[in-house]
Amino acid sequence: MSYDTVNYETVEPAAPGMHFLRDPLDAENLGVTVLDAEEGWEGMEHDHAEDGQEEIYVLLSGAATVTIDGEDVDLDAGDAVRIDAGASRDITVHEDSQWVLAGAP
């Protein structure tokens, strides 16, 4: 078969509201995460310098701030941001939101 499907709501969350889809979709080169986050949710500051993973965050609904290398980037529904692999990043959610996060080397 040349494709795989999954409903993200059937995938066990890796953290509250965070559904990693790479393994269930048997993806080799692309990571995709769906994040359902309540107001006040905060991520963990991290980077991908070692694995070279560039990421794109798409905010589907809600409002949030992504802090990238110490600079706050405010996002509203429909906004997207691309983050270099070596840049530190962290999410702070200001109102209930839904995201699609994608990353690949």
N, C-alpha and C positions, 0 to 999 in steps of 0.2 A: 504494500500500500504506500502511496506517495504523500500521505498526510496523516495527521493525528488530530483528534479533537478532545476537548475537556471543558467542563463547566467549572469556572474557578471556585464557585461556592461549594463544590464537592471535594476540593483540595484542602487537606488539613493545614490550617494556618501555621506558618513558621514563627510568627509573633502575632499578637492581637491584630486582627484585620489584614494581615499580610500573607498573601497567597502566591508562592513561588510556582511558576508554571513550566520552567525549563524541563525538569525531569518528567512530569506527567505528559508533556508534549514531545518528549524524546528529542529535544533540540540540542544540537551539538555546539552551535556557535552563538546563539542568541539567548539571553535571559530575559524573561518577561515576568513582571510581578503586578498583581492587582492589589491595591491598598485601599481599604475602607477604613477611614480614620475619623474618630470623633474629635470635636473641639477640644483643644488642650493636648492632643497627642503630640509627642515629640519623638523624633527618630534618634538614631545613634550617629554621632559624627564619625565619618570614615572617609577613606579614599580607596582608589583602586590602582595605586602606583605599581604595586607588585604584579598584578595580573593584566594591566593595560586596558581595563574595561572602561570605555567611554559610556556615559549613560544619558538618556533622555527621559525627563519626567514630564508627563502630561497631566495637568489637573483638569479632570472632567467636570467636577462640581465642587463648590465650596471656595474657601480662601485660605492661603497659607503663605509662609515665608520659607524659602530655601536659602540657607546661609552657605555661600560658596567662598572658600578661602577668606572667611571673615566678613564678606560683603553680603548684606541682606538683599535678596531678590524677592519682591512681593509678587505673588501670583493670584490671579482670579480664574474662575471657571473658563476653560478654553485655552489658557496659556500653557506654553511648553518652554522648557529650558534644557539645553545640552550642557553637559559637564565633562570637562577633560578628565582623563583617568587619574592624573596626579593631584587634582584639586580636592580639598576636603569639602564635605557636604553634609548637611543636616537639615531635616524638615521640622518645622513647627506649624501645626495646624491651628487656624484661628476660628474655623467653623467646620462642622461636619463636612467631610469631603471624600471624593473618590478619585483615585489616581490609576494611571497605567505607567509603570516604570520599565524601561527597556535598556539593556546594556549588552555590549559586545566588544571584544578586543579589536 
